[in-house]
Amino acid sequence: MLKKYMGFLALSSLVLLSGCNNAVDSKPKYVEKESDILDKHGEIENKERFDQFLKNVQQGKEDTIRIVHYTKEGDAILHDYEFKNKIIHVTQDNSHDNYGDKEITKTTCKKIKENKDSGKTSYTLMGCTSPKAIDTEVLTVE
């Protein structure tokens, strides 16, 4: 009887442990590139590259950047911005967020607006074709 009980307990433990491995359908962690602009909970890395992108947009020069925002769990949400033909093409990729909706959404926007308030500067997309489908806040800098 004790052997049956121990066997059942061992089998039950294996079933539970194997279920835990599949609990979160995860994608490999995003590998940062040197050109990425990183937003780690308000700490911005490579802001100079963002400033150059803004300057190029204002001057009508084509340019492309990627901003990587990190969730509190440490998952990457990718935002690609391509300025071409006086339009900002935006792609938001949540597929690296283990707790997100795993969607890739796209829109186009007319400009980026700079807002200064209480020691913070935020940059927001304006004139987007589908603002509900995408996060229109580009970056906030303290």
GUDOKE-351900 format. One record per residue (C-alpha): x, y, z; residue in one letter; residue number from 1. Coordinates in pm, whole numbers. Example, Ala and Ser with C-alpha at 12.3 -4.5 7.8 and 13.67 -1.06 7.14 Angstrom:
BEGIN
REC   east  north     up resn resi
REC   1230   -450    780    A    1
REC   1367   -106    714    S    2
END
This chain:
BEGIN
REC   east  north     up resn resi
REC      0      0      0    M    1
REC    282    239     85    L    2
REC    448    166   -253    K    3
REC    122    253   -436    K    4
REC     90    577   -239    Y    5
REC    454    677   -307    M    6
REC    414    592   -676    G    7
REC     97    800   -699    F    8
REC    265   1090   -520    L    9
REC    568   1079   -752    A   10
REC    349   1063  -1063    L   11
REC    132   1351   -940    S   12
REC    441   1564   -874    S   13
REC    572   1503  -1227    L   14
REC    240   1601  -1380    V   15
REC    227   1923  -1177    L   16
REC    586   2016  -1259    L   17
REC    544   1951  -1631    S   18
REC    236   2176  -1630    G   19
REC    437   2461  -1479    C   20
REC    679   2461  -1772    N   21
REC    397   2540  -2013    N   22
REC    219   2795  -1790    A   23
REC    364   3092  -1975    V   24
REC    416   3057  -2349    D   25
REC    733   3260  -2363    S   26
REC    940   3388  -2651    K   27
REC   1317   3415  -2612    P   28
REC   1426   3728  -2425    K   29
REC   1488   4027  -2651    Y   30
REC   1857   4094  -2720    V   31
REC   1929   4467  -2708    E   32
REC   2114   4632  -2996    K   33
REC   2361   4915  -2952    E   34
REC   2138   5147  -3155    S   35
REC   1829   5082  -2935    D   36
REC   1690   5353  -2711    I   37
REC   1609   5184  -2381    L   38
REC   1340   5293  -2136    D   39
REC   1388   5099  -1815    K   40
REC   1114   5241  -1592    H   41
REC   1202   5602  -1666    G   42
REC   1577   5555  -1691    E   43
REC   1659   5633  -2053    I   44
REC   1968   5499  -2227    E   45
REC   2091   5630  -2564    N   46
REC   1871   5942  -2549    K   47
REC   2113   6117  -2786    E   48
REC   1991   5887  -3063    R   49
REC   1631   5985  -2988    F   50
REC   1726   6355  -2998    D   51
REC   1886   6300  -3340    Q   52
REC   1570   6128  -3466    F   53
REC   1357   6425  -3351    L   54
REC   1592   6667  -3523    K   55
REC   1576   6464  -3845    N   56
REC   1195   6457  -3832    V   57
REC   1186   6836  -3786    Q   58
REC   1422   6880  -4080    Q   59
REC   1233   6634  -4301    G   60
REC   1520   6382  -4313    K   61
REC   1433   6013  -4329    E   62
REC   1534   5816  -4019    D   63
REC   1452   5502  -3820    T   64
REC   1478   5424  -3448    I   65
REC   1373   5152  -3205    R   66
REC   1264   5232  -2850    I   67
REC   1251   4938  -2612    V   68
REC   1021   4988  -2313    H   69
REC   1051   4733  -2032    Y   70
REC    761   4604  -1824    T   71
REC    790   4567  -1447    K   72
REC    855   4196  -1507    E   73
REC   1150   4285  -1733    G   74
REC    989   4196  -2066    D   75
REC   1063   4408  -2374    A   76
REC    797   4594  -2573    I   77
REC    943   4716  -2901    L   78
REC    843   5041  -3070    H   79
REC    986   5102  -3417    D   80
REC    957   5449  -3570    Y   81
REC   1038   5514  -3933    E   82
REC   1015   5867  -4067    F   83
REC    969   5850  -4443    K   84
REC    790   6077  -4691    N   85
REC    689   6316  -4410    K   86
REC    501   6035  -4226    I   87
REC    600   5850  -3908    I   88
REC    537   5477  -3952    H   89
REC    499   5309  -3614    V   90
REC    517   4940  -3529    T   91
REC    450   4826  -3172    Q   92
REC    555   4467  -3095    D   93
REC    432   4308  -2770    N   94
REC    540   3955  -2862    S   95
REC    827   3953  -2609    H   96
REC    590   4044  -2322    D   97
REC    503   3716  -2151    N   98
REC    195   3873  -1991    Y   99
REC     86   4088  -2287    G  100
REC   -145   4026  -2579    D  101
REC    136   3911  -2816    K  102
REC     22   4152  -3088    E  103
REC    209   4355  -3343    I  104
REC     19   4673  -3429    T  105
REC     98   4936  -3690    K  106
REC    -15   5290  -3757    T  107
REC    104   5608  -3922    T  108
REC    128   5948  -3756    C  109
REC    189   6303  -3875    K  110
REC    416   6437  -3601    K  111
REC    566   6406  -3255    I  112
REC    468   6670  -3002    K  113
REC    698   6772  -2718    E  114
REC    528   6856  -2384    N  115
REC    721   7008  -2092    K  116
REC    555   6990  -1751    D  117
REC    683   6976  -1391    S  118
REC   1041   6890  -1476    G  119
REC    940   6618  -1723    K  120
REC    942   6622  -2099    T  121
REC    712   6382  -2280    S  122
REC    691   6309  -2648    Y  123
REC    355   6208  -2795    T  124
REC    249   6098  -3143    L  125
REC    -11   6322  -3306    M  126
REC   -241   6272  -3604    G  127
REC   -231   5892  -3597    C  128
REC   -456   5682  -3818    T  129
REC   -542   5438  -3538    S  130
REC   -449   5588  -3200    P  131
REC   -657   5339  -2999    K  132
REC   -457   5046  -3134    A  133
REC   -119   5180  -3028    I  134
REC     52   5356  -2738    D  135
REC     85   5717  -2856    T  136
REC    335   5815  -2584    E  137
REC    680   5780  -2735    V  138
REC    902   5865  -2439    L  139
REC    902   6055  -2111    T  140
REC   1226   6206  -1982    V  141
REC   1280   6355  -1637    E  142
END
